[in-house]
Amino acid sequence: MTDTPRDVPTHTAGAATLSLSRRRVLQGIGVTTAIAALPPFIRTSKAAEILKISTFGGAFGQGFSDHLFPAFTRDTGIAVQRVEQPAGTQFLLQLGQANAAGTPPMDLCMAVDAQVLRGRARGLWREINSANVSKAAALGDPYVRRTDKGIDGVAAMAYFMTLVVNPTLLDPLPDSWSVLWEKHPNFWGIQSGGSSPMLEIAANLYFGGNAILETHDGIDKVLAKIKEIKPNVKLWWQDEGTMQTALQNEELVGGTYVHDTAVYLQQNGTSVRSIFPKEGAVQGINYWCQPSSSKRTQEVDAFLDWSCSPKAQAIIALKMNSAPILPRSQLDLTDAEFALVSSEGAPIHIATEARMKNAEYLEQQFTRMLMESA
């Protein structure tokens, strides 16, 4: 996982080929803006009044155009144009330049956690008064990003890295991340590098939480624990497509993988099960942020509050196959509908601040660990 966005098809999409996506939240950053055609529910004569909201692209972004934004327009009368954010490394730089010129290409954009923090450091985000977005403010940490002056990030949806297993090759199915440390030679495909969720998994299973990742000494201890699973790892992957191919070809028993993509593969014939381990799956969050020079403050506040409603979050779950940010008790979803995209168990959160502070060291030491003999 990195914090470079990755386009992922919804579970009903036809093509199985995956590209880089919104869920890669732990490494480099990047989304650039692109001009998008007006969605069909917007009348051209109203173009000057349109609220421009950018999202990551592909089938994921199309879900906003087809389902979420039209529902918001019907409820509020505020028309929306989706502006696509394809992958790229220049998004924050370009947005900073546009902000300085007073011409932001969107009124609201989507950002992963590290982008929220880096954009904040550059003064890119409007700081919103909590009183203006009471529903959003009520979400609490980590679904709301706060500064001393207000809110600059509101969660749009969550996503998970889970333990994915081929049920025909491993019976009974495991319920704990600790299975990765059991003696299973050449079983697993594990994401490698400084962006690997194994850092949070090992930190939470064996060292009491993410705090150990704050220091170089702590990182070394966590990597030493990860090193213990090397005999069990057949594939150290960085590109999700590589892991997908290995799962489809039954080249390994399972490993760390993205939950909603695994569900998509299962629904399209691949023998896999996505398991939320009892210690928690690794959770990432996509946030809404408003560029500081955007003038559409009232409309954005209205959208942020509406997006945190049970109705909006049900659309996120049912139509876009993403994890809602509201508790299960607040959602009108069946058990099966909720279980398809999320879990009621407490997640393992990404150690975003520690990763940003120690990014170079993490990458260097993870690579060194892989080169060492087991």
C-alpha positions in Angstrom: 0.0 0.0 0.0 1.2 3.5 -0.8 -0.6 6.8 -0.7 -0.6 7.0 -4.5 -4.2 6.6 -5.6 -5.2 3.4 -7.4 -8.2 3.0 -9.6 -10.1 -0.1 -8.6 -13.2 -1.5 -10.4 -16.3 -1.9 -8.4 -17.3 -5.5 -7.8 -19.7 -5.4 -10.7 -17.2 -4.0 -13.2 -16.4 -6.2 -16.2 -12.6 -5.9 -16.6 -10.3 -7.7 -14.2 -7.2 -5.6 -14.9 -6.3 -3.3 -12.1 -4.2 -0.2 -12.2 -2.6 2.1 -9.5 -5.2 3.2 -7.0 -6.7 5.3 -4.2 -5.9 2.6 -1.7 -2.1 2.7 -2.0 -1.8 5.0 1.0 1.6 4.5 2.6 4.2 5.8 0.2 4.4 8.5 -2.5 1.7 11.0 -3.2 0.0 12.1 -6.2 -3.1 13.1 -8.0 -3.3 15.6 -10.9 -6.4 17.3 -12.2 -8.1 16.7 -15.5 -11.0 18.2 -17.2 -14.1 16.0 -17.0 -17.3 16.2 -19.0 -20.3 17.4 -17.2 -22.3 14.5 -15.7 -25.6 13.9 -17.4 -27.6 15.3 -14.4 -26.1 18.8 -14.8 -27.7 21.3 -17.2 -25.1 23.2 -19.3 -27.0 26.4 -18.6 -26.2 26.0 -14.9 -22.5 25.4 -15.4 -21.5 28.6 -13.6 -23.3 27.4 -10.5 -21.8 23.9 -10.5 -19.8 22.7 -7.5 -16.6 21.1 -8.8 -15.5 18.0 -6.8 -12.5 15.9 -7.8 -12.0 12.2 -7.1 -9.7 9.5 -8.1 -10.5 8.0 -11.4 -11.6 4.9 -13.2 -14.7 2.9 -12.2 -14.2 4.2 -8.6 -14.6 7.8 -9.8 -17.5 6.9 -12.1 -19.4 5.7 -9.1 -19.5 9.2 -7.7 -20.8 10.6 -11.0 -23.4 7.8 -11.3 -24.6 7.5 -7.8 -23.3 9.8 -5.0 -23.3 13.2 -6.7 -26.8 12.8 -8.3 -28.3 11.9 -4.9 -26.7 15.0 -3.3 -28.1 17.2 -6.1 -31.6 15.7 -5.7 -31.5 16.4 -1.9 -30.0 19.9 -2.0 -30.4 21.3 -5.5 -26.7 21.9 -5.7 -25.3 20.6 -9.0 -21.9 18.9 -9.1 -19.3 18.3 -11.7 -16.8 15.6 -11.1 -13.2 16.5 -11.9 -10.9 13.4 -12.2 -7.6 13.1 -10.3 -5.5 10.6 -12.2 -2.2 9.3 -10.6 0.7 11.7 -10.6 3.3 13.3 -8.3 2.6 16.9 -9.0 -0.9 17.3 -7.5 0.0 19.3 -4.4 2.5 21.5 -6.3 0.0 22.3 -9.0 -2.7 22.9 -6.5 -0.5 25.2 -4.6 0.2 27.2 -7.7 -3.5 27.4 -8.6 -4.3 28.4 -5.0 -1.8 31.2 -5.1 -3.4 32.4 -8.4 -6.9 32.2 -6.9 -8.0 29.7 -9.5 -8.4 26.3 -7.9 -9.4 23.6 -10.4 -11.9 22.2 -8.0 -13.9 23.3 -4.9 -13.3 20.0 -3.1 -10.8 17.3 -3.7 -10.1 13.8 -2.4 -6.9 13.1 -0.5 -5.3 10.2 1.3 -4.0 10.8 4.8 -0.5 11.8 4.0 -1.8 14.3 1.4 -4.0 15.9 4.0 -0.9 16.5 6.2 1.4 17.6 3.5 -1.2 19.9 2.0 -1.8 21.4 5.5 1.9 22.1 5.8 1.7 24.1 2.5 -1.4 26.0 3.5 -3.5 24.3 0.8 -6.6 23.6 2.7 -9.4 25.7 4.0 -9.9 25.3 7.7 -13.6 24.8 8.3 -15.5 25.9 11.4 -16.8 22.7 13.2 -20.1 24.4 13.8 -20.7 24.6 10.1 -20.3 20.9 9.6 -21.8 19.4 12.8 -22.5 16.0 11.3 -18.9 15.7 10.0 -17.4 17.0 13.2 -19.2 14.4 15.2 -17.3 11.6 13.4 -14.3 12.0 15.6 -10.7 10.8 15.1 -9.4 9.5 12.8 -12.3 10.3 10.5 -11.9 14.1 10.9 -8.5 15.8 10.5 -8.3 18.9 12.8 -6.0 21.9 13.2 -6.0 24.6 15.9 -8.3 26.6 13.7 -10.8 24.0 12.5 -11.3 21.0 10.3 -9.3 20.5 7.1 -10.1 16.9 6.2 -13.4 14.9 6.5 -13.4 11.2 5.7 -15.2 10.2 2.5 -14.9 6.4 3.0 -12.5 3.8 4.4 -10.8 0.8 2.9 -8.9 -2.2 4.2 -5.9 -4.4 3.7 -6.9 -7.9 4.9 -5.6 -11.4 5.1 -6.6 -13.1 1.8 -6.5 -16.9 1.6 -7.4 -19.5 -1.0 -9.9 -21.8 0.9 -9.1 -24.8 -1.2 -5.4 -24.6 -0.2 -5.7 -23.9 3.5 -8.3 -25.4 5.8 -9.5 -24.3 8.3 -9.2 -20.7 7.5 -7.1 -18.6 9.9 -8.5 -15.8 12.0 -5.3 -14.1 13.0 -2.4 -12.3 11.4 -0.2 -14.6 13.5 -0.7 -17.3 10.9 1.9 -15.4 8.8 4.5 -16.3 11.5 3.6 -20.0 11.7 5.6 -22.6 9.8 4.2 -22.5 6.3 7.1 -22.4 3.8 6.4 -20.5 0.5 2.8 -19.9 1.3 2.4 -16.1 1.2 2.4 -13.1 -1.0 3.4 -10.1 1.1 3.6 -6.4 0.1 7.2 -5.3 0.5 9.0 -2.0 1.0 8.5 0.9 3.2 4.9 1.0 2.2 4.1 -2.5 3.5 1.2 -2.9 6.0 3.4 -5.6 7.6 4.9 -2.7 9.6 1.6 -1.9 11.3 0.6 -5.6 11.6 3.8 -6.6 13.4 3.8 -3.4 15.5 0.3 -4.1 16.7 0.6 -7.9 17.2 4.0 -7.9 19.0 4.8 -4.4 20.2 1.6 -2.9 21.6 0.8 -0.6 18.7 2.1 1.9 16.1 4.1 4.0 18.6 7.2 1.8 18.1 7.4 3.0 14.5 8.2 6.6 15.7 11.9 5.8 16.2 14.6 4.2 14.1 15.4 1.7 16.9 11.7 0.8 17.1 11.5 0.3 13.3 14.5 -2.0 13.5 12.8 -4.1 16.1 9.6 -4.4 14.0 11.6 -5.3 10.9 13.5 -8.0 12.8 10.0 -9.5 13.6 9.0 -9.3 10.0 12.2 -11.0 9.0 11.0 -14.1 10.8 8.3 -14.7 8.1 10.8 -14.7 5.2 10.8 -18.5 4.8 7.0 -18.4 4.5 7.0 -15.7 1.8 7.0 -16.9 -1.8 6.2 -13.5 -3.3 7.3 -10.0 -2.0 5.0 -7.8 -4.2 4.9 -4.1 -4.8 2.4 -3.9 -7.7 -1.1 -5.2 -6.8 -1.5 -6.6 -10.3 1.4 -9.0 -9.6 -0.4 -10.3 -6.4 -3.7 -10.5 -8.3 -2.2 -12.7 -11.0 -0.6 -15.0 -8.4 -3.9 -15.4 -6.6 -5.8 -16.1 -9.8 -3.2 -18.7 -10.9 -3.1 -20.3 -7.4 0.6 -19.8 -7.3 0.4 -19.2 -3.5 -1.9 -19.8 -0.6 -2.7 -16.1 0.2 -1.2 -13.1 1.9 -1.8 -9.4 2.4 -4.2 -7.8 -0.1 -6.9 -5.2 -0.6 -10.3 -6.3 0.7 -12.6 -4.9 -2.0 -10.4 -6.1 -4.8 -10.3 -9.6 -3.2 -14.1 -9.6 -3.0 -14.3 -8.5 -6.7 -11.9 -11.4 -7.6 -14.0 -13.9 -5.6 -17.2 -12.7 -7.2 -15.6 -13.2 -10.6 -14.4 -16.8 -10.0 -11.1 -16.7 -8.2 -10.9 -19.0 -5.2 -10.1 -16.5 -2.5 -11.6 -15.3 0.8 -10.9 -12.0 2.4 -10.5 -12.3 6.2 -10.7 -9.5 8.8 -8.3 -10.9 11.4 -9.3 -10.7 15.0 -6.5 -8.1 15.6 -8.1 -5.9 13.0 -7.5 -5.3 9.3 -5.3 -2.4 8.3 -7.5 0.6 7.5 -6.9 3.5 5.2 -9.1 6.5 4.8 -9.9 8.8 1.9 -10.6 12.4 2.9 -12.4 15.4 1.4 -10.4 18.6 1.5 -11.3 22.1 0.2 -8.6 24.2 -1.5 -8.1 27.4 0.5 -8.8 29.7 -2.4 -12.2 28.1 -3.4 -15.1 30.5 -2.8 -17.8 27.8 -2.7 -17.7 27.5 1.1 -21.4 27.1 1.9 -22.0 24.5 -0.8 -18.9 22.6 0.3 -20.1 22.6 3.9 -23.4 21.3 2.8 -21.8 18.5 0.9 -19.5 17.5 3.7 -22.4 17.2 6.2 -24.5 15.4 3.7 -21.7 13.0 2.8 -21.6 11.9 6.5 -25.3 11.0 6.5 -26.5 7.4 6.7 -28.1 7.8 3.2 -24.8 8.9 1.6 -22.8 6.2 3.4 -25.2 3.5 2.3 -24.6 4.6 -1.3 -20.9 4.3 -0.6 -21.4 0.8 0.6 -24.1 -0.5 -1.8 -23.2 1.3 -5.0 -19.5 1.9 -4.8 -18.4 -1.2 -2.7 -16.4 1.0 -0.3 -16.3 0.9 3.4 -18.6 3.4 5.2 -17.3 5.6 7.9 -20.4 5.5 10.1 -20.9 2.8 12.8 -22.9 -0.2 11.8 -25.7 0.8 14.1 -26.3 4.0 12.1 -26.6 2.3 8.8 -29.7 0.7 7.2 -27.7 -2.2 5.7 -28.2 -5.9 6.1 -25.5 -7.9 7.9 -24.4 -9.4 4.5 -24.3 -5.9 2.8 -22.2 -4.5 5.6 -19.9 -7.5 5.8 -19.2 -7.3 2.1 -17.3 -4.0 2.5 -16.4 -3.7 6.2 -16.1 -5.1 9.7 -17.4 -4.2 13.1 -14.1 -5.1 14.6 -11.6 -2.3 15.6 -9.1 -1.7 12.7 -5.4 -1.3 12.8 -4.7 2.3 11.6 -1.9 3.4 9.3 0.9 5.1 11.2 0.9 8.1 8.8 2.9 10.6 10.8 5.6 8.0 11.7 5.8 6.9 8.0 6.2 10.5 6.8 8.9 11.3 9.4 10.8 8.1 8.7 10.0 7.4 5.0 13.6 7.1 3.8 14.7 5.0 6.7 11.8 2.7 6.4 12.4 2.0 2.7 16.1 1.6 3.2 15.8 -0.8 6.1 13.0 -2.9 4.6 15.2 -3.4 1.5 18.2 -4.3 3.7 16.0 -6.8 5.6 14.9 -8.5 2.4 18.5 -8.9 1.2 19.7 -10.5 4.5 19.5 -14.2 4.9 16.5 -15.5 6.8 
